[in-house]
Amino acid sequence: MSAKASIDIAAARELHERLTVVDGLQYSNWDRSVFQQLHEGGVHAVHVTVAYWENARETLSRIGEWGRRYAAHGDLIRPVAGAADIRQAREEGRVGVFYGFQNCSPIEDEIDLVAVFRQLGVFLMQLTYNNQSLLGTGCYEEEDTGITRFGREVIREMNRVGMIIDMSHSAERTTLEAIELSARPVVVSHANPLFFRDVARNKSERVLRALAGSGGLLGFSAYPLHLGGGSECTLDAYCDMIARTADLMGVEHLGIGTDLCHRQPDQVLGWMRNGRWRRVLDGDEPESPRWPAQPAWFRDGSDFPNITAGLLARGFSETEIAGIMGENWLRVLEQGIAPQSQ
């Protein structure tokens, strides 16, 4: 290793230690070792998924489980009620936790449950997962019919109570209509641009421009199936993608949402894809789906400093890196989760 490389690594590490780092989406198999990895990676807050296909009762149990985790691991993690708590978590040397839904299934068909779950600390909700929902169309449906009548009401209610609209798994028309209907910033917490990898989960340039116009944010995914080159994607390629997206959206609308599912067993992947809505996997999928290997530069939460180093090497300024690694998420949270005055 050259002296210049050593100086660059040292500079990146020093910069990373000064940042406030937010991961905009994870569904890891939460235990103390995972919390320690986040702590080692200098992460100060993480958006955790508490529902995929769960109904209201099941989601209450998922939220309740976090109370036990705070009691057992309070030296490493803490609940977050607002953006200020994330900065406080940084000062305490802990990881702040805030909740989100990757589907609208927890509210079932009852609009009052939006406010109930917001009161329980849910900051974000996707209007759809991969399928058609009561609110809109998921990204894997053949026909995108847009936001439903119920969806319009839920968007208004989410705006009112301060729950951020997340369109990570939604189809294009549905996403664009949600952005147009929402009076508050909309996010895609975990996806990448379609130009980086042409898959249904990634987002078109039209969507990305609209997202920026809403004042919202794109959280860049590190999940291999969203990456150009998959598990072999390089850090240089990942940071090049971020640079190109900055030209498209503005660097102030960029964040990180790794979609890391660290240490989840393979059967969880089947639950995520199939829930209770089908008996067998799609015909073009393996009989038993398996998690793809993470890229070498991002194996788990301890590797967050690598992203900072990659952005610094790519030529981003320290202020821009601070935004991408967490400050932009903090701004969107500050704007998005406060209830509107009645």
N, C-alpha and C positions, 0 to 999 in steps of 0.2 A: 504494500500500500504506500502510495506517495505521500510526502509531507503535506501537499496541497489537499489531498483527500482527507487526511487526518484533521486538518484545520477546518475543512468544510463540515465534517461530522461533528466536531466539537462545537462549531457555531450553530449547527442545527439543533443539537441537544440543548445548548444554552437557551436558544430561542424557544424551543418546545416547553422548557420549564417555566417560561414566562407567560405562556398562553393559557387561556381558559378553553378547554377542549370539550366539545359536545359531540356525542355519537347520536345521530338522529334516528337510528333504528337498530335494535338487536332482538333476537329471540333465542338467546343462548340458554343452555341448561344450567340454570343459576345455582351456584354453590360458592363456597368461600374461595376456591381456587380461581373461579372466573372473576370474582370481585377483586382478588389480588392482582390478577392480570391487568384489569382496568386501572387499578391504582398504579401499578408499575408503568403502564403506558401513559400516565399523566392525564387520564380522562377524569373530568369533573362532573359530567352528567351523561346519562344514557336514557333514551326513550325505549322502554320495554313494552313488547307486545303482550297484552293480557287476554286477547281474544282473536281467534281466527273464525271458527264456526260455532263458538259457544253461544248459548242463549243467555238471558239475563241472570238466571239463578246460577248457572255455571260460572259466569263472569264474576259474580260477587265472590265466589270461592277463590278464583284466581287472584283477585285483589286482596282477599283476606290472607292468602299465603304470603304476601309481601310483608304483612305485619309481623309474621314469624321470622322472616329473614332479617328485618330491621332489629328485632330483639336479639337474634343470634349473632349478627354481624355488624352491629351498630358502630364499631370502630372503623369500618370500611365504607359503609353505605348509609344513606339517609333519604327520607322522602323529600320531595320537592313540591312546594305549593305555589311557587312563582319564580320568575327569573332571578330575583334577588337571592333566593335560596341556593341557586347554582353557584353564584359568586361566594356565598357563605360556605358552601361545601368545599370550594377550592381553598379557602382560608383554613378550614378544619382538616384538610388533607383526606377528605372523604369523597365518595362518588354519589352525586345526587341522582335520584331515580324519579322519572315521571312516566305516566302510563299512556298507552294508546291502543286503539283497536285497529286490526287490519281488515275489518269487515263491519257492517252495520248490524250484524246478527244480535248483539247484546240489547239493542233497543227494541227488537222484535217489531211490532207494528204500533208502538205506543210512543208518541212524541214526547210525553213528559219524562221518559227515561233519559233523554238527552241531558236535561238539567240534573237529574239524579246522579248520573255517572260523572258529570262535570264536578259536582260537589264531592265526589269520592276521589277526585284527583286525576281524572282522565283528561288529558290535554288535547289529544288528536283522535280523529276517527276517519278511517277510509269509508267513502260512500259505497264502495264495492270491494270485494276481493276479486277473484278471477272470473266469477260468474255474474249473470244478471242478478241484481238484488231488488229489494223493494224501492230502492232509491235511484238506481241507474244501472248501466251496463259495464260488466267486467271486460278486461282486455282480451279474453279468450273466446268471447261470444262471436258468432259469425255475423250477426247484425247488431249494430249499435243504435239503439233507439233514444239515447240521451237520458236526461234527467226526468224522472217520473213526477207525478203530482205530489206524492208523498215526499219525494226528494227535494222539491222546492220548499216545502214546509220545514223539512229538517235543516236545510241550509240556513233558512231564516232563524231557526231556533239555535243552531250552532253559533251563528253570528251573535245572537242575543246573549247567550250564556258564556261565551268565550271558550268555545271548543273549536280547534283549528281543523279545517277541512283538508284531508290528505287524499290525493288522487293517484297514489302509486300504482295501484292495480286496475285502474279504470281505463276504458276504451276512449278513443280520441274525441269523438263528439261529446260524450258524457263529460270528459275532463274540461273541454272548452266551455261547455254550457255551465258547469259548476263555477268556473272562474268568472264567467260573465254574471252569474246570479249572485255570487258572494259579494257582500259589502266589505269584507275583510280579506287579508292576504290568504292565499291558498298555497299549500306545499305539496311537493312530491318528495316524501321523506327518504325514499330509497329506490333509486333507479338511475339509469344513465342515458345519455343521448342516443337516439336511434343510429346516428352516424358512426357511433363507436361499435355497436353490435346490433344488427337488424333482427331483433326479437320482439315479440308482442309486448313484453314488459317495459321496454325502453321507450323514450318519448321523442316525438318529432320536433323539428325546429319550430314549427308553428305553435305547438304546446309550450315549448320552453320560452318563447317570446311572450306569450300570453301570461305565463306564470310570473315572469319578471314584471310584466305590466300590472299585475295584481299586487305587487309589493312582496310577493312570496319568495319561495326558495326551492332549489333542487338539492337534495342530499345524495351525493355520489355513492353508489353501491360498490362494494368489494366482493359481492357474490359472483363466483366464477361464470355462471350462466348469463350474467349481464355484461361481461367483460369481453372486449376484443381479444381473442386468443385464449379465452377461458382461463383454466388454471395456470397456463403458461404466460398469461399477461404480465408484462414487465411494469415496474414502477415508473419508468420513463414514459411508457405508452399511456399509463393511467394519468400521469401529470400533464402530458400533451393533450389528452382529452379535456382535462380541467381548463387548460389554457384556451383551447378552442371554444369551449362553452362560455368562458369569461368574455370572449369577444362577442358572443352571441347575446348573452343575457345581462352582462355586467357582473363584475366580481362580487358585488354586494348581495347578489342573489344566489350564492353558492355555499354549500355546506357539505358535511359528510354524514352519510346514513348507511353504515357498512352492510346492513342486512346480515350480520354475522349470526350464525346459528351454532355457536361453538359447543361441542360435546353433546349435541342432541343425537339420540339414537336414530337409526334409519327409519324406524316405524313412525317417528314424528313427521318425517317427510311425506309419508303416505297420508297422514292426517291433514297436513297442510294442503295437499293437492286434492284430496278426495273427500275430506270431512265425513259427513253422513249422507251425502247426496248421491253417491254412486257406489256400486258393489265391486267394480273392477277398475283397473287402471286403463288409461287411454291405450289404444292398440299400438301406438308407436313408442311406448315407454317400456322399460324393462319390467319384468315380472315383479321384482322387488327393487324399488328405487333406492339409490345410495347417494349420499352427499358427495358432491365433487370436492376435490382437494382445493384448499385455499391457495392463492398465489404465495410464493415463498416469502415475499416482503410483507404479507399480512396474514399471518397464521392465527392470531388471536389478539385480544385487546392490548397486550403488552407491546404490540408492533406499531402503535400510533405514531411514535417518533419518526418512523420511516416515511410516513406521508409528509410530515413537516420537512424532512430532509429533501424529499423529492421535489416538493414545491419550491424550496429555496434554490435548489440546483436548477430548476426550470426557469428561474428569473423572477418569480413573484416577490414583491416587497414584503417586509415584515408586517406591515399593516394589512396587506391583502391576505397574507397567510393567517394572521390572527382572525380575520373575518371568516375565511373558509373553515378554519379548524374549530370555530365556536361562536365568535361574536355575532355572526349573521344569524345563527340559530337563536341566540339570546335576544336579538332585536325582534325577530318574528314572534318569539314567545311573549315578549313584553307587549307587543302590539295585539297579539291574537288571543290571549287567554283572559284578559280582563273583561268582566261582564259589561255589557252596554248599559248606560243609565236608562232607567225605565221611563 
